[in-house]
Amino acid sequence: MDFDEDFEDEFDEELDEDFDENLDEDLDEADSKSPTDDFRVKTPERKPPSEGKKISIFFLSTIGPGEKKQKLLINDVNKVSDIKETVANLFALDPSDFHLSSGGVTMDENDQLKDYNVNDNDDILLIPASVAG
């Protein structure tokens, strides 16, 4: 063997030994610490997936002077009473002064929006409580 071959063989052996030693040390250190414990501590609890679908609805109010129209993105499993509260705030009205109506049907406050087959971009009317039946 010549000098270059001897040097390469020695160099390769040193690299192999260093690599094996460091790898073994890293594994021993990793065993003493559980990565899953750290992972779980930092992960927030998952919320259950929300049901229903989000749809864009136009709310049309003829209560008071002039006609007003607002568009809202609403989850169709929301209760009509909750939607009514939001719309009342939007139009600066008292929720007891109006009802919501879709397709000529006055919505019951205990029902969900999806009970009325409201689709994306449909209109919902705000009708005065004195007019609704």
Buried (B, 14 or more C-beta within 10 A) or exposed (E): EEEEEEEEEEEEEEEEEEEEEEEEEEEEEEEEEEEEEEEEEEEEEEEEEEEEEEBEBEBBBBBEEEEBEEEBEBBBBBBBBBBBEBBBEBBEBEBEBBBBBBEEEBBBBEEBBBBBEBEEEBEBBBBBEEEEE
